[in-house]
């Protein structure tokens, strides 16, 4: 083990530099001795300061003792400043342990930060996809709204379709009525009274009016009234079928003379579809 550094710094005691000469050493000793000598401070004064000064002067006044002191003092100072092996080992172990602890904490903090970053990225990705779906839905809705007709246009289109259908139905009904009138006018019914012919024409007019009213009620939503008119029309058609069947039978017996070339409208010409 190294000796305890008990050697004092004599140069500091004499208030000198290490490169001082013998003359400077003597002058410093005489100057400090006048100040710290016990005779100057009385019999009760402590002589420790004077003893330190005298010990330093006795060592430094000779070259041999001074060189020995310089080498010894330098070695002791080096031992005091340079750490020993066990101190180095202890310091290295403490440093390594601190670094290991810091590295563990840093690793944990790094993993925690990476997990938080991944969670934030996943959340942002879900949010972006959600907003993208919302924008796509809004765009599709806007495109559909812009391309779809307005309620007024829809009403006009429905009214035009309904008017066209009604006009077509009226044209068909008028054509059928015209054909029926031509057939009736072309018949030479000698034995049929005029009142009977007028009654038949009136029945045909009533049937046509019932058909038109039934179509109107079905369009406007009055299904009960339309059903009632349909039953009435069916009864009227049944009566007409029976009458035409009787007329066809009489015609086959030769009681009627037909001078016209228009065929007689028998039951085969009057079906439910024609009404």
C-alpha positions in Angstrom: 0.0 0.0 0.0 1.1 3.6 -0.6 2.2 5.6 2.4 -0.1 8.2 3.8 0.7 11.5 2.3 1.9 13.1 5.6 4.6 15.3 3.9 3.5 18.8 3.7 4.2 21.3 0.9 7.2 23.2 2.3 7.2 25.6 -0.6 3.7 26.6 0.3 4.7 27.0 4.0 7.5 29.4 3.0 5.2 31.1 0.4 7.6 30.3 -2.4 7.5 28.8 -5.8 9.1 25.4 -6.5 11.8 27.0 -8.6 13.0 29.4 -5.8 16.7 29.8 -5.1 18.6 29.4 -1.8 18.8 33.2 -1.4 15.0 33.5 -1.8 14.5 30.6 0.6 16.6 32.3 3.3 14.9 35.7 2.8 11.5 34.0 3.1 12.5 32.2 6.3 13.8 35.4 8.0 10.8 37.4 6.9 8.3 34.7 8.2 10.3 34.1 11.4 10.1 37.7 12.4 6.3 37.4 12.1 5.7 34.0 13.7 8.5 33.7 16.3 7.2 32.9 19.8 9.2 35.7 21.3 7.3 38.2 19.2 3.9 37.0 20.3 4.6 36.4 24.0 5.2 33.3 26.1 1.7 31.9 25.7 1.6 32.1 21.9 1.6 28.8 20.0 4.8 28.0 18.0 3.2 25.7 15.4 3.6 28.2 12.6 7.2 28.9 13.5 8.0 25.2 13.7 6.5 24.6 10.2 8.5 27.4 8.8 11.8 26.1 10.5 11.1 22.5 9.3 10.6 23.7 5.8 13.7 25.8 5.8 15.9 23.0 7.2 14.7 20.7 4.4 15.0 23.2 1.5 18.3 24.9 2.5 20.4 21.8 1.4 20.4 20.5 -2.1 20.4 16.8 -1.1 17.5 17.1 1.2 15.6 19.3 -1.2 16.0 16.9 -4.1 14.9 14.0 -1.9 11.9 16.0 -0.8 11.0 16.9 -4.3 11.0 13.3 -5.5 9.1 12.0 -2.5 6.6 14.8 -2.6 6.0 14.4 -6.3 5.4 10.6 -5.9 3.0 11.1 -3.0 1.1 13.7 -4.9 0.9 11.4 -7.9 -0.4 8.6 -5.7 -2.9 11.0 -4.2 -4.2 12.1 -7.6 -4.1 8.8 -9.4 -6.9 6.3 -8.4 -6.0 2.8 -7.3 -7.0 -0.4 -9.2 -9.9 -1.2 -6.9 -11.1 2.4 -7.2 -11.0 2.1 -10.9 -12.8 -1.3 -10.8 -15.4 0.1 -8.5 -15.9 3.2 -10.7 -16.2 1.1 -13.8 -18.7 -1.2 -12.2 -20.8 1.7 -11.0 -20.6 3.3 -14.4 -21.6 0.0 -16.1 -24.5 -0.6 -13.7 -25.7 2.9 -14.3 -25.5 2.5 -18.0 -27.3 -0.9 -17.8 -30.0 0.6 -15.8 -30.3 3.5 -18.2 -30.2 1.2 -21.2 -33.0 -0.9 -19.7 -35.1 2.2 -19.0 -34.3 3.5 -22.5 -35.3 0.2 -24.1 -38.6 0.1 -22.1 -39.3 3.7 -23.0 -38.4 3.1 -26.6 -40.7 0.0 -26.8 -43.5 2.0 -25.1 -43.0 4.9 -27.6 -43.0 2.5 -30.5 -46.2 0.9 -29.3 -47.8 4.3 -28.8 -46.7 5.3 -32.3 -48.1 2.2 -33.9 -51.4 2.6 -32.1 -51.6 6.3 -33.2 -50.8 5.3 -36.8 -53.5 2.6 -36.7 -56.0 5.0 -35.2 -55.1 7.6 -37.9 -55.5 5.0 -40.6 -58.9 3.9 -39.4 -60.0 7.6 -39.2 -58.7 8.2 -42.7 -60.6 5.2 -44.1 -63.7 6.2 -42.3 -63.6 9.8 -43.6 -62.9 8.4 -47.1 -66.0 6.2 -46.9 -68.0 9.2 -45.7 -66.8 11.3 -48.6 -67.5 8.6 -51.1 -71.0 8.1 -49.8 -71.6 11.9 -49.8 -70.3 12.2 -53.3 -72.5 9.3 -54.5 -75.5 10.8 -52.8 -74.8 14.2 -54.4 -74.4 12.6 -57.8 -77.6 10.7 -57.4 -79.4 13.9 -56.2 -78.0 15.9 -59.2 -78.9 13.2 -61.8 -82.3 12.4 -60.3 -85.3 14.4 -61.6 -87.0 16.9 -59.4 -90.4 16.2 -57.8 -92.0 18.6 -60.3 -90.4 16.8 -63.2 -91.5 13.4 -61.9 -95.1 14.7 -61.5 -95.1 16.1 -65.1 -93.7 12.8 -66.4 -96.3 10.8 -64.6 -99.0 13.1 -65.8 -97.8 12.8 -69.4 -97.7 9.0 -69.2 -101.2 9.0 -67.6 -102.6 11.3 -70.2 -101.1 9.3 -73.0 -102.5 6.1 -71.6 -106.0 7.7 -71.1 -105.9 9.1 -74.7 -105.0 5.6 -76.0 -107.8 4.1 -74.0 -110.2 6.7 -75.3 -109.1 6.2 -78.9 -109.6 2.4 -78.6 -113.0 2.9 -77.0 -114.1 5.4 -79.7 -112.9 3.0 -82.4 -114.8 0.1 -80.9 -117.9 2.3 -80.5 -117.6 3.4 -84.1 -117.4 -0.2 -85.3 -120.4 -1.2 -83.2 -122.4 1.6 -84.6 -121.5 0.6 -88.1 -122.5 -3.0 -87.4 -125.8 -2.0 -85.9 -126.5 0.5 -88.7 -125.7 -2.1 -91.4 -128.2 -4.7 -90.0 -131.7 -4.7 -91.6 -133.7 -6.0 -88.7 -137.3 -6.1 -90.1 -139.0 -7.6 -87.1 -137.0 -5.6 -84.4 -138.9 -2.6 -83.1 -137.2 0.8 -83.1 -137.5 1.0 -79.3 -135.5 -2.3 -79.0 -132.7 -0.9 -81.2 -132.6 2.3 -79.2 -132.5 0.3 -75.9 -129.5 -1.7 -77.2 -127.7 1.4 -78.2 -128.4 2.9 -74.8 -127.1 -0.2 -73.1 -123.9 0.0 -75.2 -123.4 3.6 -74.2 -124.0 2.8 -70.5 -121.4 0.0 -70.7 -118.8 2.3 -72.3 -119.5 5.0 -69.7 -119.1 2.4 -66.9 -115.8 1.2 -68.3 -114.5 4.8 -68.5 -115.6 5.6 -65.0 -114.1 2.4 -63.7 -110.7 3.2 -65.2 -111.0 6.7 -63.7 -111.7 5.4 -60.2 -108.9 3.0 -60.4 -106.5 5.7 -61.3 -107.6 8.0 -58.6 -107.7 5.3 -55.9 -111.4 4.7 -55.4 -111.2 1.0 -55.5 -114.6 0.4 -53.9 -116.4 2.4 -56.5 -114.4 0.8 -59.3 -115.3 -2.6 -58.1 -119.0 -1.7 -57.9 -118.8 -0.4 -61.5 -117.0 -3.6 -62.6 -119.8 -5.7 -61.2 -122.4 -3.6 -62.9 -120.5 -3.8 -66.2 -120.2 -7.6 -65.9 -124.0 -7.9 -65.3 -124.6 -5.7 -68.3 -122.2 -7.8 -70.5 -124.0 -11.0 -69.4 -127.4 -9.5 -70.4 -126.0 -8.4 -73.8 -124.5 -11.9 -74.3 -127.9 -13.5 -73.6 -129.6 -11.0 -76.0 -127.1 -11.5 -78.8 -127.4 -15.3 -78.3 -131.2 -15.0 -78.8 -130.7 -12.8 -81.8 -128.2 -15.2 -83.3 -130.7 -18.1 -82.9 -133.5 -16.1 -84.5 -131.1 -15.1 -87.4 -130.3 -18.8 -88.0 -134.0 -19.6 -88.3 -134.3 -17.0 -91.2 -136.6 -14.5 -89.5 -134.1 -11.6 -90.3 -133.0 -10.4 -93.7 -129.5 -9.0 -94.0 -129.0 -6.9 -97.1 -125.7 -5.6 -95.8 -122.4 -7.3 -96.3 -121.3 -6.6 -92.6 -121.3 -9.8 -90.6 -123.7 -10.1 -87.7 -122.1 -9.4 -84.3 -122.8 -12.7 -82.6 -121.6 -13.7 -79.2 -118.2 -14.6 -80.6 -117.6 -10.8 -81.3 -118.6 -9.7 -77.8 -116.2 -11.0 -75.2 -115.2 -9.5 -71.8 -111.9 -8.4 -73.3 -113.6 -6.1 -75.8 -115.1 -4.2 -72.9 
